[in-house]
Amino acid sequence: MSTIQEVNAEQLAKLFYNYREALAHDCTGHDLHENQKQESSWERTPQSERKLMVAAARLTLLELSTTPAELTPGRKYYAKPGEADWGC
């Protein structure tokens, strides 16, 4: 398995596109004719849409590669579970 840094954004966008097409086909239950399959291929997708999908893939990879900030409690005045002091 590749690390996130080794993943090519265009390959990721192409995979998303192909999976979207396959899942849309499964959801509709209709079989596409051969000419419709060719028309929906990645290579025939308008360049502007491909660029947008690649940019989205790059942002996804960037977000996944960054380490999440340490979570700080939003409400400091609340006790952690099991630490509350109940009673008088």
Backbone bond lengths (Angstrom), bond angles and torsions (degrees), N, CA, C in turn:
res aa  C-N    CA-C-N  psi(-1)  N-CA   C-N-CA  omega(-1)  CA-C   N-CA-C  phi
1 M - - - 1.451 - - 1.523 109.45 -
2 S 1.306 116.28 138.87 1.457 122.03 -179.62 1.519 110.46 -81.75
3 T 1.322 114.26 153.03 1.455 117.72 171.71 1.519 107.96 -82.08
4 I 1.305 116.58 166.07 1.467 120.81 -178.22 1.521 110.68 -60.51
5 Q 1.330 117.90 -35.81 1.453 120.84 -178.84 1.532 111.48 -66.43
6 E 1.327 118.32 -23.43 1.460 121.82 -178.19 1.529 113.02 -89.46
7 V 1.323 117.88 -6.42 1.462 121.35 -177.07 1.522 109.48 -82.54
8 N 1.320 115.96 132.55 1.454 122.60 177.35 1.526 108.18 -85.34
9 A 1.327 117.06 128.89 1.465 121.36 -176.82 1.528 111.81 -61.56
10 E 1.330 117.44 -38.04 1.468 119.33 -179.83 1.532 110.52 -68.02
11 Q 1.323 117.71 -38.71 1.468 120.30 176.78 1.528 110.57 -63.38
12 L 1.329 116.54 -41.27 1.460 120.73 178.85 1.527 110.81 -63.44
13 A 1.327 116.91 -44.41 1.467 120.62 178.98 1.524 110.66 -62.42
14 K 1.321 116.69 -40.67 1.466 120.77 179.42 1.529 110.57 -64.47
15 L 1.338 116.63 -41.19 1.468 119.81 177.36 1.520 111.18 -63.28
16 F 1.338 117.37 -44.50 1.459 120.00 176.90 1.521 110.94 -58.11
17 Y 1.316 115.60 -44.00 1.457 120.66 179.99 1.530 110.27 -60.31
18 N 1.322 116.19 -47.81 1.465 120.07 -178.99 1.529 111.71 -63.79
19 Y 1.321 117.18 -41.37 1.469 120.07 178.39 1.521 111.11 -66.84
20 R 1.322 116.47 -38.92 1.471 119.84 177.71 1.523 110.25 -60.70
21 E 1.328 116.16 -43.89 1.457 120.34 178.62 1.532 110.78 -62.64
22 A 1.322 116.40 -43.71 1.469 120.40 -178.57 1.526 110.91 -66.08
23 L 1.330 116.82 -42.42 1.470 119.94 -179.77 1.521 111.19 -69.41
24 A 1.317 117.65 -37.34 1.467 120.46 177.40 1.519 109.29 -63.45
25 H 1.317 116.96 -38.81 1.467 121.73 177.71 1.525 109.86 -63.64
26 D 1.344 117.35 -44.55 1.464 121.25 -179.79 1.519 111.60 -64.77
27 C 1.329 116.64 -37.02 1.464 120.20 -177.50 1.524 112.29 -71.47
28 T 1.317 116.60 -34.39 1.463 118.60 -178.47 1.513 111.73 -81.57
29 G 1.332 115.95 -26.37 1.460 119.77 -179.67 1.509 113.54 74.95
30 H 1.312 117.58 5.58 1.462 121.33 179.22 1.520 109.33 -100.38
31 D 1.305 115.56 140.02 1.451 120.86 177.63 1.519 109.04 -87.86
32 L 1.319 117.16 127.46 1.451 121.01 178.98 1.521 109.93 -77.12
33 H 1.317 115.92 143.49 1.457 119.88 174.00 1.519 108.50 -71.95
34 E 1.317 116.29 160.32 1.464 120.78 -176.70 1.524 112.13 -57.33
35 N 1.340 118.82 -41.20 1.466 119.91 -179.40 1.525 111.62 -67.94
36 Q 1.335 117.89 -31.17 1.473 120.48 176.52 1.518 110.61 -70.34
37 K 1.337 117.76 -35.79 1.464 120.88 177.56 1.524 109.70 -62.77
38 Q 1.328 117.52 -42.29 1.454 120.33 -179.63 1.516 111.17 -66.54
39 E 1.330 116.83 -39.54 1.459 120.28 -179.51 1.518 112.10 -66.18
40 S 1.313 118.50 -26.96 1.455 120.59 -177.70 1.528 112.37 -93.41
41 S 1.334 118.00 7.93 1.457 120.08 -177.91 1.527 110.89 -71.21
42 W 1.308 115.14 158.48 1.463 122.70 -178.91 1.529 111.11 -56.93
43 E 1.303 116.85 -41.43 1.460 120.59 -177.47 1.525 112.19 -64.99
44 R 1.303 117.93 -27.26 1.471 121.41 -179.39 1.534 112.47 -92.70
45 T 1.304 116.65 -1.92 1.457 120.93 177.70 1.526 108.24 -71.35
46 P 1.335 118.29 137.53 1.466 120.43 179.68 1.532 111.44 -54.20
47 Q 1.314 115.66 141.02 1.465 122.05 -177.04 1.528 111.74 -55.39
48 S 1.327 117.35 -38.22 1.467 120.20 -178.93 1.531 111.00 -64.27
49 E 1.329 116.92 -39.59 1.464 120.28 178.47 1.524 110.74 -68.99
50 R 1.330 116.61 -39.27 1.460 120.03 178.39 1.523 110.74 -63.61
51 K 1.342 116.92 -42.40 1.468 120.54 178.68 1.523 110.91 -62.13
52 L 1.327 116.25 -41.11 1.456 120.51 179.09 1.533 110.82 -63.25
53 M 1.319 116.99 -43.19 1.460 120.78 -179.94 1.529 111.29 -67.02
54 V 1.329 117.57 -38.10 1.464 120.83 177.69 1.529 110.03 -66.70
55 A 1.331 117.50 -40.95 1.467 120.63 177.52 1.523 110.60 -62.42
56 A 1.329 117.19 -41.31 1.462 120.67 177.82 1.524 110.36 -64.31
57 A 1.313 117.36 -38.97 1.468 120.79 177.93 1.525 110.70 -64.79
58 R 1.341 117.19 -40.97 1.470 120.43 178.03 1.532 111.05 -61.26
59 L 1.332 115.88 -44.65 1.468 119.02 178.65 1.527 111.12 -63.92
60 T 1.326 116.81 -38.09 1.464 121.09 177.85 1.518 110.33 -62.35
61 L 1.328 116.81 -46.85 1.464 120.79 179.29 1.525 111.33 -63.21
62 L 1.320 116.62 -40.45 1.462 120.85 178.61 1.525 110.58 -61.94
63 E 1.326 115.98 -45.81 1.464 120.00 -179.62 1.528 111.24 -64.95
64 L 1.319 117.47 -40.73 1.457 120.56 -179.72 1.522 112.44 -69.38
65 S 1.330 117.11 -27.74 1.459 120.16 -177.18 1.522 113.06 -83.47
66 T 1.311 117.66 -18.00 1.461 119.54 179.52 1.518 109.30 -81.89
67 T 1.289 115.27 144.74 1.457 119.06 179.83 1.515 109.27 -80.06
68 P 1.303 117.35 136.62 1.467 119.19 -179.93 1.525 110.77 -67.05
69 A 1.312 114.96 143.17 1.460 120.08 177.12 1.523 109.32 -66.54
70 E 1.313 115.65 147.85 1.453 119.52 179.06 1.525 109.03 -63.69
71 L 1.295 115.17 129.34 1.459 119.90 -177.92 1.520 110.67 -71.89
72 T 1.309 114.64 129.71 1.460 119.71 174.88 1.512 106.90 -110.67
73 P 1.300 116.43 142.28 1.459 118.19 -178.63 1.520 110.68 -61.59
74 G 1.333 115.60 135.94 1.447 120.89 -179.57 1.520 112.42 -74.20
75 R 1.303 115.80 -28.06 1.460 120.67 -179.46 1.519 108.40 -124.62
76 K 1.293 116.51 95.64 1.463 121.70 -174.62 1.526 112.76 -68.71
77 Y 1.311 117.75 -21.48 1.455 119.94 -176.39 1.524 112.36 -80.23
78 Y 1.308 118.53 -7.99 1.461 120.64 176.74 1.530 109.40 -90.65
79 A 1.314 115.85 139.11 1.461 120.41 177.51 1.524 109.48 -75.50
80 K 1.321 115.55 153.04 1.450 120.63 175.03 1.523 108.13 -70.18
81 P 1.327 117.44 156.89 1.468 119.73 179.03 1.523 111.88 -53.94
82 G 1.318 116.48 129.90 1.460 122.23 179.70 1.512 114.64 87.59
83 E 1.328 118.18 -6.26 1.466 121.23 -177.68 1.517 113.19 -105.06
84 A 1.314 117.18 -3.23 1.461 119.66 -177.51 1.533 110.47 -68.93
85 D 1.311 114.95 142.76 1.458 121.02 178.77 1.514 107.75 -104.40
86 W 1.336 116.74 105.47 1.458 121.84 -174.25 1.529 110.72 -95.79
87 G 1.302 115.34 150.67 1.453 120.40 174.79 1.513 112.20 104.61
88 C 1.304 115.74 -161.98 1.469 122.05 -175.57 1.477 113.27 -74.04
